[in-house]
Amino acid sequence: MIYKQNPSSPPSIREHRAPDGVPYIIDNHAGSMSLQAALLRLLAGSPWADVATGYFALSGYALLADALDDLQELRLLFGETRVAAELARDLRRERYRATTQALVERLVALLERPPLASGKEAVQVRRYGSGGDGPGFFHAKAYIVEGAAVVGSSNFTAHGLTGNTELNAVHRDLPIVSDFSAWYERMWNAPQALDCKAELLATLRRSQFGDFPYTPHEIYIKTLYEYFKDDLDKEAALDPTRSVVELAAFQHEAFQKAQRILRRYHGVLIADSVGLGKTYVGKKLLELFAYYQRQRALIVCPAQLREMWQRQIEESRIAATIIGMEELGRADYPVARHSDAEFVLVDESHNFRNPQAQRYQNLSRILASGAPKRVALLTATPINNSLWDLYHQLALWTRGNDGYFREVGIRSLRHYFKEAEALGGAGGSLFNLLEEVVIRRTRSFIQEHYGEVTINDQPLRFPQRAPLQTLRYSLGATYHGLFDQITSAVEALELPAYNAERYLVTPAASDRLRAMTNGGIVGLLKTTLLKRFESSVVAFRRSIHRLRAFEAQFLEQLQAGRLVQSGAHRRIMRLEEDDDAAGLDALLASLEVVDPAHYRLAELAKDVAHDLALLDAIITRIDPLGPAEDAKLHSFLAELRGLEDAKVVIFSYYRDTAHYLATQIAADPTLATRRVAVLCSDTPPRERQRLIERFAPLSNHVRPALEASAELDLLIATDVLSEGQNLQDAGHLINYDLHWNPTRMIQRNGRIDRLGNRHATIQITNIFPSDDLETLLRLVERIQTRLSTINETIGLDASVLGELVTPRTFNTLRELAAGDESSLAYWGQVSELAGNELMRQHLLAYLRQYGEALVRDLPGGIHSSLRRGQRQGLFAYYRYQDRHFWRFYDTRNHYVSDNRFEIHELIRATSSEPRAEDWLAPSEAERILELLAEAIITTLHEQRGAAALGSTLNKVQRDLGQIIRAGWAAPGVDRAQAQAIFSALRTPLPAAFIKDLRAIAARHQQTQDYSLLLAMLQQLLDQYQLSNTPASALRPVSEPLTREDLELVCWMLVG
């Protein structure tokens, strides 16, 4: 008869137990004995144990470790054929704990227990593999001891011994126990049962908890491999299937990296040194986006490079619009015309380092309007004067979002740069940002790591640089011994025409501030005069005549009630710098009408008269000077005569000097046969390209079509030619003027010091005065010091600061004059763009020599110790999916660094460096590792919280947003339109649009007309097709993560 329980009432179960208290049925249920507790009792009464299990985990051993240690013999038979690999995976997932390390050490000691007196192994381990005539996966679970056998469902894991609901039967009948033992012997001795103790021991020992002595170099290489692994795996998938743009290997790597950066950040800065072919990398990107992906492309470049880019895209059948920077500088430039561009390439992007410039504001509007855009910036010299040059270029694509790089630990981009500036840009202070968005390799780096460069199997070489040559001349002799009188007169100029606010009868606070600012402009103008003084008598003479005419005309205009304001001053200054005086009459005609009674005219007239007297005295002395007295010219012509038929590029800062040199070369009988041309700011763009091709037909691929008689021997140019042009046909370059901007010198030299130059050796020659150089430098330095003081007091306009000569420049000039070239290395890498390319090349060199298997098989969480005298601390590398966290905890000063440049320098180890003794106790290492992990989690939570709140908005955006929100519920208001405008105002906007919003806000303050406000804002949004997509949509914010999400990749003690 079958009896059924009433399903409405639970069954009554009486647990039967053996005399030792162990029940016959064990299911791990609460209130009953767990299998762990049962086995501890059974093992305590037995000298041996045989265990069969499908799976094994360290957690299971931990529960029975005390009892297992007391056994005389132990046999373990595993069903998991990959037991060592599974154990390695489990150990990798474990947090580093001193207790876990002690447990692993204990298990290793158990497995290595010495043999019994009989010679039999005390502890044996086998795994049962499928194969032969036997069954498949071994899934049995049995725990057999003397006098008892437990058979059921529990694996040798913590879950099987305590956590899971299992079903295990405890057998005490000796015949049954004997049958189980016979079964175990049969399984143990089966052909499929293979010894795996050595494999298990190796896994334990080589894990993060083991005692394997990993070297510092292994940890270093593992760090690099895990950091770059995903990028290495993805590179092959990033290329188009076909391409007409052929690149060298190092250029191809730049192209691949640029794609990855563009996909993540929508912008990339390619800043390889001059002569490394950034143009071709840019062209490859254009091919990818404009040709293969059919995106609308825009190229922004200096006017002199338009023809070059036009030729490049036509060769590859790439559709793109090209606009010149000068054209973009017009106030009325139709920005909205390019709002549909999807990929924008900006060549020589360092020209967009001044956010006050019209061309910067127009480009900023283009990049923020219409369709989402990817932006590639190309420049060899991203930093000309300060780190902020780089900041303003990156800001072009961050669209005013100060938290754009929040996901890589940079909460505020502006604050990040301020911190780097405070550190002097040293120590790779911008490294974490730069390696995310900048590609920067130097020529020496390429030569060291890439060997012979080939394109289409054709070798390309860098020319060797001959030692820098310096020509000497007497500056005093050039000016007939008038050096002191002339320079003293320049320094004594008052230049009231450039600072009329200084003479107001009752100046307002804003006027006094403007007067101080204009004082900086006066200092800059004096510096310009001294630069032209050194350049040539002709350039200096023209400036002095023009200045005298302007001062006299200024006084005349003011007395007639018309004022040249400071904005016009700056324009005149720029015209002076560009040698363009054509607009002076038009400028004067547009001056503001003022009341002369508001000025102290008598004092102003007195200072003008003082200047006119000084200028007249200078003119009297320099007007008679001609080429015959020009010592600098004679030294230069003598050098040219010695170069015979060589092609030579000659650079001068000033157009007047360039034309003067061309005239004098033509007048020299020994040089009259040399074909010479001048290329400067007044040379039309098409004519510029024609002159470049005539001078360097091979480099520009026009030699077959060019008649020999049309080819040029000498090309004299201003810095309009210093960017982007290929002049490798030449092997000689002469800098006629002093290098007041050393980064410009690097760009000049790069015109011939380029990959593929057919000359084995190139020669760079500088011309320096042999006398009076120090006097001239001290004079300019003195003026610049005054400018710096004004800047520290009130802050000068960026256009003024951009022309300051830095203290480092003065030192560079002194060193170059003394024949010391070491400073060139500094200016060649002035931007401190320490990218991760060196790290990547160290990894690639290792992989080429040893392959990938060794580093790939290194377990997770392992560590080593490295001897470094200068610092002491712990490096930890954590990872979450594709995000990497490097941290260094300084145990002496108790601070944490996340600067990967600094950390890399600390952990960088060679294969010959031995492992040092671990100087930190495991428990203290555990504390620091957990501290770092929790700090990472906290930081990420803070970043995510900040992202949820949105980026910090400009005040005018917040104010207008509040006005819009307060008024959209009023009758007659189109609420949908108002809410859409409000949403757009919640998105960070570039400074160019902030200027527009301020004008709208000012108009609203006057009218208080809500409908008009909506109309003005709607017109702005429509004109530029501004997106109301939140900034967070451009940079997705990660989901919140927990401590368990962080994986410890490796760590190292440094001390």
Secondary structure as UniProt FT lines:
FT   TURN            7..8
FT   TURN            19..20
FT   STRAND          25..26
FT   TURN            30..31
FT   HELIX           35..44
FT   STRAND          48..53
FT   HELIX           58..69
FT   STRAND          73..78
FT   TURN            81..82
FT   HELIX           83..93
FT   HELIX           98..111
FT   TURN            117..118
FT   STRAND          123..128
FT   TURN            132..133
FT   STRAND          142..145
FT   TURN            146..147
FT   STRAND          148..152
FT   HELIX           159..163
FT   STRAND          168..171
FT   HELIX           174..188
FT   TURN            191..192
FT   STRAND          193..195
FT   HELIX           197..206
FT   TURN            208..209
FT   HELIX           216..234
FT   HELIX           235..238
FT   HELIX           249..265
FT   STRAND          267..270
FT   TURN            274..275
FT   HELIX           278..286
FT   HELIX           287..292
FT   STRAND          297..301
FT   HELIX           303..305
FT   HELIX           306..315
FT   TURN            316..317
FT   STRAND          321..324
FT   HELIX           325..328
FT   TURN            331..332
FT   HELIX           335..338
FT   TURN            339..340
FT   STRAND          343..347
FT   HELIX           349..352
FT   TURN            355..356
FT   HELIX           358..368
FT   STRAND          374..378
FT   HELIX           387..398
FT   TURN            399..400
FT   TURN            402..405
FT   HELIX           406..408
FT   HELIX           413..422
FT   TURN            423..425
FT   TURN            427..430
FT   HELIX           431..437
FT   STRAND          438..439
FT   HELIX           443..450
FT   STRAND          453..455
FT   TURN            456..457
FT   STRAND          458..460
FT   STRAND          464..465
FT   STRAND          469..473
FT   HELIX           475..478
FT   TURN            479..481
FT   HELIX           483..492
FT   HELIX           496..498
FT   HELIX           500..503
FT   HELIX           509..535
FT   HELIX           537..559
FT   TURN            560..561
FT   STRAND          562..563
FT   HELIX           566..578
FT   TURN            582..583
FT   HELIX           584..589
FT   STRAND          592..593
FT   HELIX           596..598
FT   HELIX           601..622
FT   TURN            623..624
FT   HELIX           627..629
FT   HELIX           631..642
FT   TURN            643..645
FT   STRAND          648..651
FT   HELIX           655..667
FT   TURN            669..673
FT   STRAND          676..679
FT   TURN            681..682
FT   HELIX           685..695
FT   TURN            697..701
FT   HELIX           703..705
FT   HELIX           708..710
FT   STRAND          714..717
FT   HELIX           719..721
FT   TURN            728..729
FT   STRAND          732..735
FT   HELIX           742..749
FT   TURN            750..752
FT   TURN            755..756
FT   STRAND          761..769
FT   HELIX           773..794
FT   HELIX           798..801
FT   TURN            802..803
FT   HELIX           807..817
FT   TURN            818..819
FT   HELIX           822..828
FT   TURN            829..831
FT   HELIX           837..850
FT   HELIX           853..856
FT   TURN            860..861
FT   STRAND          862..866
FT   STRAND          873..880
FT   TURN            881..882
FT   STRAND          883..890
FT   TURN            891..894
FT   STRAND          895..897
FT   HELIX           900..907
FT   TURN            911..912
FT   HELIX           922..949
FT   HELIX           955..967
FT   TURN            968..969
FT   TURN            971..972
FT   HELIX           975..985
FT   HELIX           991..1007
FT   HELIX           1010..1024
FT   HELIX           1031..1034
FT   HELIX           1043..1045
FT   STRAND          1047..1054
//
